[in-house]
Every structure is written in C-alpha cells, then in structure tokens.
Amino acid sequence: MDRGPGFLMGPYEIAERLGVSRQRFQQLSRYPTFPKPYQELRGMKVWLAGDVEEWIKKHRQPRPTEDDTPG
C-alpha cells in the first residue's frame, strides 16, 4: 500500500520553522540550493518536510536557545 509522500510544508510552515517572515522565506526559496517544491497547487507550492529539514541542516546556523544564553 502506498503511503504517499510524507509530511508536506507550505510557505507559512516553513517560514515559521525557520523563524523568518514569509517574505524572507520567499527570498530563501529562490536560492539555487533550496529544494524544489514537491507540488504546485492552485496559488501555492508545497515542499516535502524531509527535503526542507535536510536543507536547514546544511544551510542554516542553529539559533541560540534560552539554555545557550549566559546567565
């Protein structure tokens, strides 16, 4: 039985995951290294979550968390 492509992410979810505005995400999505969309729906593109997560690991610096700040 085919389980489908897995989790999908739209621009809102990716921007939220990256901690950037949707406008900034649109800029990032045009980078040649950014994964190609899995599908283009009516007025919106969607990406495979696994592809996005892999791109984040390779191309984004980890953001400091509260535990990382000197106290």
C-alpha positions in Angstrom: 0.0 0.0 0.0 1.4 3.4 -1.0 1.6 5.8 2.0 2.1 8.9 -0.1 5.0 11.5 0.0 5.0 12.0 3.8 4.7 15.3 5.6 4.3 18.4 3.4 5.0 22.0 4.3 3.7 25.2 2.8 5.3 28.7 2.9 3.7 29.5 6.3 5.0 26.4 8.0 8.5 26.7 6.5 8.7 30.4 7.5 7.6 29.5 11.0 10.2 26.6 11.2 13.0 29.0 10.0 11.9 31.8 12.3 11.6 34.3 9.4 8.8 36.2 7.8 7.0 34.8 4.8 8.6 37.4 2.6 12.1 36.3 3.8 11.1 32.7 3.1 10.1 33.7 -0.4 13.7 35.0 -0.9 15.2 31.9 0.5 13.1 29.6 -1.7 14.7 31.2 -4.7 18.2 30.2 -3.7 19.5 27.5 -6.1 20.3 25.3 -3.1 16.7 25.4 -1.7 14.8 22.2 -2.6 12.3 22.2 -5.4 8.7 22.1 -4.5 7.1 18.7 -4.3 3.9 20.1 -6.0 2.5 23.4 -7.1 -1.1 23.7 -6.1 -3.5 26.4 -7.0 -1.7 29.5 -5.9 0.7 27.7 -3.5 3.7 25.4 -3.6 4.3 22.7 -1.1 7.6 21.0 -0.1 8.4 17.7 1.4 9.2 18.3 5.0 12.2 15.9 4.8 13.8 18.0 2.0 13.3 21.2 3.9 14.7 19.8 7.1 17.8 18.5 5.2 18.3 21.9 3.6 18.1 23.5 7.1 20.7 21.2 8.5 23.1 22.0 5.6 22.5 25.7 5.1 21.3 27.3 8.3 23.2 28.0 11.5 21.4 26.8 14.7 19.7 29.6 16.6 20.7 30.0 20.2 18.1 28.8 22.7 17.4 30.1 26.2 19.8 27.3 27.6 22.6 28.8 25.4 22.5 32.3 26.9 25.0 33.1 29.6 23.3 33.6 32.9 
